[in-house]
Amino acid sequence: KLEHVYHQTAHRAFVFCKEYGRTTEFRRLCEILRNHMNPSNKYGKQQDKQQDLTMESMELHLATRFEQLKVASSLRIWHEGFRTIEDIHYIMTISNKRPSSQLMATYYLKLTQLFLISENYLF
């Protein structure tokens, strides 16, 4: 399956961007990944309803997005972090299956960190 190669390549690109502080390339990479995940931008709403992720595919997409979120935080690109949180939410929404409780805990932890940094307190 090429899906594993796709996600490994994305992880390597994240490492490159983080190691060399390439914020512009990181933003562009995030945009490319976002466009690959959401075909409704190009093909309309019918394609979006047909897209159903397997559990393995969802886990791979979520792992890639969590890595993306970590790199966005380390590069201090908070706007991209918020977009990544939206991507994670979108992946969980289009899938019929719920992610593991460990992934959900990580999701809420990162969401809390971003809200704290942006001083957007949810009280």
Backbone hydrogen bonds in HBPLUS format (Angstrom, degrees):
<---DONOR---> <-ACCEPTOR-->    atom                        ^
c    i                          cat <-CA-CA->   ^        H-A-AA   ^      H-
h    n   atom  resd res      DA  || num        DHA   H-A  angle D-A-AA Bond
n    s   type  num  typ     dist DA aas  dist angle  dist       angle   num
A0006-TYR N   A0002-LEU O   2.95 MM   4  6.23 157.6  2.00 155.2 161.9     1
A0007-HIS N   A0003-GLU O   3.09 MM   4  6.38 159.8  2.13 149.1 152.7     2
A0008-GLN N   A0004-HIS O   2.94 MM   4  6.13 155.0  2.00 147.2 154.7     3
A0009-THR N   A0005-VAL O   2.92 MM   4  6.04 157.1  1.97 149.7 155.5     4
A0010-ALA N   A0006-TYR O   3.07 MM   4  6.34 152.6  2.14 141.6 149.2     5
A0011-HIS N   A0007-HIS O   2.96 MM   4  6.20 157.0  2.01 146.0 151.8     6
A0012-ARG N   A0008-GLN O   2.95 MM   4  6.22 156.4  2.01 147.4 153.7     7
A0013-ALA N   A0009-THR O   2.93 MM   4  6.16 153.8  2.00 147.5 154.8     8
A0014-PHE N   A0010-ALA O   2.93 MM   4  6.22 148.8  2.03 146.2 154.9     9
A0015-VAL N   A0011-HIS O   3.01 MM   4  6.31 157.4  2.06 148.2 153.8    10
A0016-PHE N   A0012-ARG O   2.98 MM   4  6.24 159.7  2.02 147.9 153.1    11
A0017-CYS N   A0013-ALA O   2.98 MM   4  6.19 166.8  2.00 150.2 153.2    12
A0018-LYS N   A0014-PHE O   2.92 MM   4  6.10 158.6  1.96 151.1 157.3    13
A0019-GLU N   A0015-VAL O   2.82 MM   4  5.92 166.6  1.84 154.5 158.6    14
A0020-TYR N   A0016-PHE O   3.05 MM   4  6.15 161.6  2.08 154.1 157.8    15
A0021-GLY N   A0017-CYS O   2.90 MM   4  5.50 108.3  2.43 132.6 145.8    16
A0022-ARG N   A0017-CYS O   2.91 MM   5  4.62 145.5  2.03 131.2 139.2    17
A0026-PHE N   A0022-ARG O   3.04 MM   4  6.14 146.8  2.15 138.8 148.7    18
A0027-ARG N   A0023-THR O   2.93 MM   4  6.17 160.4  1.97 150.6 154.5    19
A0028-ARG N   A0024-THR O   3.07 MM   4  6.33 157.8  2.12 145.9 152.1    20
A0029-LEU N   A0025-GLU O   2.86 MM   4  6.04 157.1  1.91 147.3 153.7    21
A0030-CYS N   A0026-PHE O   2.93 MM   4  6.18 159.3  1.98 151.8 157.0    22
A0031-GLU N   A0027-ARG O   3.01 MM   4  6.26 152.0  2.09 144.0 151.6    23
A0032-ILE N   A0028-ARG O   2.94 MM   4  6.24 154.5  2.01 149.2 156.1    24
A0033-LEU N   A0029-LEU O   2.96 MM   4  6.24 164.5  1.99 153.8 157.4    25
A0034-ARG N   A0030-CYS O   2.91 MM   4  6.07 152.0  1.99 143.5 151.7    26
A0035-ASN N   A0031-GLU O   2.95 MM   4  6.18 155.1  2.01 147.1 153.1    27
A0036-HIS N   A0032-ILE O   2.99 MM   4  6.27 148.2  2.09 147.4 156.4    28
A0037-MET N   A0033-LEU O   3.08 MM   4  6.26 147.1  2.19 142.7 150.9    29
A0038-ASN N   A0034-ARG O   3.11 MM   4  6.26 144.9  2.24 146.0 154.5    30
A0041-ASN N   A0038-ASN O   3.47 MM   3  6.35 171.3  2.48 120.1 121.8    31
A0042-LYS N   A0039-PRO O   3.01 MM   3  5.55 141.8  2.16 111.8 121.0    32
A0043-TYR N   A0039-PRO O   2.87 MM   4  5.98 172.6  1.88 161.9 164.5    33
A0044-GLY N   A0040-SER O   3.24 MM   4  4.46 146.0  2.36 110.7 113.0    34
A0049-LYS N   A0045-LYS O   3.27 MM   4  6.57 151.3  2.36 153.2 158.5    35
A0050-GLN N   A0047-GLN O   3.20 MM   3  5.27 128.4  2.48  96.5 109.7    36
A0058-MET N   A0054-THR O   2.88 MM   4  6.07 160.5  1.92 152.8 158.3    37
A0059-GLU N   A0055-MET O   2.95 MM   4  6.15 159.0  1.99 147.9 153.4    38
A0060-LEU N   A0056-GLU O   2.99 MM   4  6.26 154.5  2.06 146.7 153.5    39
A0061-HIS N   A0057-SER O   2.96 MM   4  6.21 164.3  1.99 152.3 156.2    40
A0062-LEU N   A0058-MET O   2.84 MM   4  6.03 161.9  1.87 152.1 157.7    41
A0063-ALA N   A0059-GLU O   2.87 MM   4  5.99 158.2  1.92 145.4 151.6    42
A0064-THR N   A0060-LEU O   2.98 MM   4  6.18 157.4  2.03 147.5 153.6    43
A0065-ARG N   A0061-HIS O   2.91 MM   4  6.15 157.7  1.96 147.3 153.8    44
A0066-PHE N   A0062-LEU O   2.80 MM   4  6.03 152.6  1.88 151.0 158.5    45
A0067-GLU N   A0063-ALA O   3.04 MM   4  6.22 153.7  2.11 143.3 150.0    46
A0068-GLN N   A0064-THR O   2.91 MM   4  6.15 153.0  1.98 144.2 152.5    47
A0069-LEU N   A0065-ARG O   2.85 MM   4  6.10 148.8  1.95 142.9 151.2    48
A0070-LYS N   A0066-PHE O   2.97 MM   4  6.25 152.4  2.04 143.8 150.7    49
A0071-VAL N   A0067-GLU O   3.00 MM   4  6.29 162.4  2.03 153.0 156.9    50
A0072-ALA N   A0068-GLN O   2.90 MM   4  6.09 157.9  1.95 147.8 154.6    51
A0073-SER N   A0069-LEU O   2.98 MM   4  6.16 150.9  2.06 143.5 151.0    52
A0074-SER N   A0070-LYS O   2.92 MM   4  6.21 156.2  1.98 147.2 154.1    53
A0075-LEU N   A0071-VAL O   2.85 MM   4  6.01 149.8  1.94 150.3 158.2    54
A0077-ILE N   A0072-ALA O   2.85 MM   5  5.11 165.3  1.87 156.1 158.0    55
A0076-ARG N   A0073-SER O   3.10 MM   3  4.80 147.0  2.22  93.4 103.3    56
A0081-GLY N   A0077-ILE O   3.11 MM   4  6.44 142.0  2.26 140.4 151.8    57
A0082-PHE N   A0078-TRP O   2.96 MM   4  6.34 151.7  2.04 152.8 158.4    58
A0083-ARG N   A0079-HIS O   3.10 MM   4  6.43 156.8  2.16 144.6 151.0    59
A0084-THR N   A0080-GLU O   2.89 MM   4  6.08 151.1  1.97 143.3 151.4    60
A0085-ILE N   A0081-GLY O   2.98 MM   4  6.28 151.3  2.06 145.8 153.2    61
A0086-GLU N   A0082-PHE O   3.04 MM   4  6.38 153.3  2.12 145.1 152.2    62
A0087-ASP N   A0083-ARG O   2.87 MM   4  6.25 146.8  1.98 144.1 154.0    63
A0088-ILE N   A0084-THR O   2.89 MM   4  6.20 157.7  1.94 152.2 157.4    64
A0089-HIS N   A0085-ILE O   2.98 MM   4  6.23 159.7  2.02 148.3 153.8    65
A0090-TYR N   A0086-GLU O   2.90 MM   4  6.13 152.2  1.98 144.7 152.6    66
A0091-ILE N   A0087-ASP O   2.93 MM   4  6.23 158.3  1.98 153.4 158.3    67
A0092-MET N   A0088-ILE O   3.05 MM   4  6.32 160.2  2.09 150.3 155.4    68
A0093-THR N   A0089-HIS O   2.93 MM   4  6.11 139.1  2.10 141.4 153.3    69
A0093-THR N   A0090-TYR O   3.12 MM   3  4.96 122.3  2.46  90.7 105.8    70
A0094-ILE N   A0090-TYR O   3.00 MM   4  6.25 159.4  2.04 157.8 160.6    71
A0104-MET N   A0100-SER O   3.07 MM   4  6.42 156.3  2.13 149.1 156.2    72
A0105-ALA N   A0101-SER O   2.93 MM   4  6.10 151.3  2.01 142.4 149.9    73
A0106-THR N   A0102-GLN O   3.04 MM   4  6.31 156.6  2.10 145.7 151.6    74
A0107-TYR N   A0103-LEU O   2.87 MM   4  6.09 155.1  1.94 146.4 153.8    75
A0108-TYR N   A0104-MET O   2.99 MM   4  6.26 164.5  2.01 151.9 154.3    76
A0109-LEU N   A0105-ALA O   2.96 MM   4  6.11 148.6  2.06 143.3 152.6    77
A0110-LYS N   A0106-THR O   2.95 MM   4  6.15 167.3  1.96 155.2 157.4    78
A0111-LEU N   A0107-TYR O   2.93 MM   4  6.09 154.9  1.99 146.8 154.8    79
A0112-THR N   A0108-TYR O   2.94 MM   4  6.00 155.1  2.00 140.0 146.3    80
A0113-GLN N   A0109-LEU O   2.98 MM   4  6.28 156.2  2.04 147.5 154.0    81
A0114-LEU N   A0110-LYS O   2.99 MM   4  6.24 159.5  2.03 149.7 154.4    82
A0115-PHE N   A0111-LEU O   3.01 MM   4  6.26 158.0  2.05 148.2 154.3    83
A0116-LEU N   A0112-THR O   2.88 MM   4  6.08 151.7  1.96 148.3 156.6    84
A0117-ILE N   A0113-GLN O   2.97 MM   4  6.18 161.4  2.00 150.4 154.6    85
A0118-SER N   A0114-LEU O   3.02 MM   4  6.15 157.7  2.07 145.7 151.7    86
A0120-ASN N   A0115-PHE O   2.91 MM   5  5.03 153.6  1.98 155.2 157.7    87
A0119-GLU N   A0116-LEU O   3.10 MM   3  4.95 153.8  2.17  99.4 107.1    88
